[in-house]
């Protein structure tokens, strides 16, 4: 959570399915785990807890959480997330209106985002791609953003992002949205077998372990014993990751 700080004019948020992220525009950035699909009723309070210490006067947001199955449709998801943002803004005393970033590169009023849900439902990749394109100094480039759940691969032209599609289904079909991430990808979706004891052992098609467990065991991610958003609900530690990986091969923990 951010430490109390002097009031800032604006805090930018990304409301995802597995995490909430915030930035204050002054070099401060924070991310907290939040299982939206399970805890959507707590979203206003969670946002308020994250941004409250910053005492912002206005909130703007991108979102990817509208696709989560706690919402019957993207339109319902956008409406629900926008309502949660407005409730959170009221809780922390924001004076300015909530703004939502859309795929045409604008920050629009909440009512417009609700009226145009497909333009708001998954817009964070576009905001990042615009920033990256601006850093390319008029040259072509390629943005690769690997997150906890997905990876975005976006061609950058001299005038800005040049994606083959903008909606989720089209981006996944084109290969520009890949459902492989550092933390939440089921192990069986990445490999069919693992080396163990001189053998290649099949990996069970079950959610026994995730990509986070591999990174923990290899030292690529820090241990977070307090974080139990793992496949088995155990701690995010190397020893617990080793047990989860053993279970994915149907081995005993001591193997």
Secondary structure as the mmCIF struct_conf table of DSSP 4:
data_model
#
loop_
_struct_conf.conf_type_id
_struct_conf.id
_struct_conf.beg_label_comp_id
_struct_conf.beg_label_asym_id
_struct_conf.beg_label_seq_id
_struct_conf.end_label_comp_id
_struct_conf.end_label_asym_id
_struct_conf.end_label_seq_id
HELX_LH_PP_P HELX_LH_PP_P1 UNK A 2 UNK A 4
BEND BEND1 UNK A 6 UNK A 6
BEND BEND2 UNK A 9 UNK A 9
STRN STRN1 UNK A 10 UNK A 15
BEND BEND3 UNK A 17 UNK A 18
STRN STRN2 UNK A 19 UNK A 23
BEND BEND4 UNK A 25 UNK A 27
STRN STRN3 UNK A 29 UNK A 33
HELX_RH_AL_P HELX_RH_AL_P1 UNK A 36 UNK A 39
HELX_RH_3T_P HELX_RH_3T_P1 UNK A 40 UNK A 42
HELX_RH_AL_P HELX_RH_AL_P2 UNK A 43 UNK A 51
HELX_RH_3T_P HELX_RH_3T_P2 UNK A 52 UNK A 54
BEND BEND5 UNK A 57 UNK A 57
STRN STRN4 UNK A 58 UNK A 63
BEND BEND6 UNK A 64 UNK A 64
HELX_RH_3T_P HELX_RH_3T_P3 UNK A 65 UNK A 67
BEND BEND7 UNK A 68 UNK A 68
TURN_TY1_P TURN_TY1_P1 UNK A 69 UNK A 70
BEND BEND8 UNK A 71 UNK A 73
HELX_RH_AL_P HELX_RH_AL_P3 UNK A 74 UNK A 92
TURN_TY1_P TURN_TY1_P2 UNK A 93 UNK A 93
BEND BEND9 UNK A 96 UNK A 96
HELX_LH_PP_P HELX_LH_PP_P2 UNK A 97 UNK A 98
STRN STRN5 UNK A 99 UNK A 101
TURN_TY1_P TURN_TY1_P3 UNK A 103 UNK A 104
BEND BEND10 UNK A 105 UNK A 105
STRN STRN6 UNK A 107 UNK A 109
HELX_RH_AL_P HELX_RH_AL_P4 UNK A 110 UNK A 115
TURN_TY1_P TURN_TY1_P4 UNK A 116 UNK A 116
HELX_RH_AL_P HELX_RH_AL_P5 UNK A 117 UNK A 120
TURN_TY1_P TURN_TY1_P5 UNK A 121 UNK A 122
HELX_RH_AL_P HELX_RH_AL_P6 UNK A 124 UNK A 135
TURN_TY1_P TURN_TY1_P6 UNK A 136 UNK A 138
STRN STRN7 UNK A 141 UNK A 146
BEND BEND11 UNK A 148 UNK A 149
STRN STRN8 UNK A 151 UNK A 157
TURN_TY1_P TURN_TY1_P7 UNK A 158 UNK A 159
STRN STRN9 UNK A 160 UNK A 161
BEND BEND12 UNK A 164 UNK A 164
BEND BEND13 UNK A 167 UNK A 167
HELX_RH_AL_P HELX_RH_AL_P7 UNK A 168 UNK A 174
TURN_TY1_P TURN_TY1_P8 UNK A 175 UNK A 175
BEND BEND14 UNK A 176 UNK A 176
STRN STRN10 UNK A 177 UNK A 178
BEND BEND15 UNK A 182 UNK A 185
STRN STRN11 UNK A 186 UNK A 186
HELX_RH_3T_P HELX_RH_3T_P4 UNK A 187 UNK A 189
TURN_TY1_P TURN_TY1_P9 UNK A 190 UNK A 190
BEND BEND16 UNK A 192 UNK A 192
STRN STRN12 UNK A 193 UNK A 196
TURN_TY1_P TURN_TY1_P10 UNK A 197 UNK A 198
STRN STRN13 UNK A 199 UNK A 202
HELX_LH_PP_P HELX_LH_PP_P3 UNK A 203 UNK A 204
BEND BEND17 UNK A 205 UNK A 206
TURN_TY1_P TURN_TY1_P11 UNK A 207 UNK A 208
STRN STRN14 UNK A 210 UNK A 210
HELX_RH_AL_P HELX_RH_AL_P8 UNK A 211 UNK A 218
TURN_TY1_P TURN_TY1_P12 UNK A 219 UNK A 219
BEND BEND18 UNK A 220 UNK A 221
STRN STRN15 UNK A 224 UNK A 224
TURN_TY1_P TURN_TY1_P13 UNK A 225 UNK A 226
BEND BEND19 UNK A 230 UNK A 230
TURN_TY1_P TURN_TY1_P14 UNK A 231 UNK A 232
BEND BEND20 UNK A 233 UNK A 233
STRN STRN16 UNK A 236 UNK A 236
BEND BEND21 UNK A 237 UNK A 237
HELX_RH_AL_P HELX_RH_AL_P9 UNK A 238 UNK A 248
TURN_TY1_P TURN_TY1_P15 UNK A 249 UNK A 250
TURN_TY1_P TURN_TY1_P16 UNK A 253 UNK A 254
#
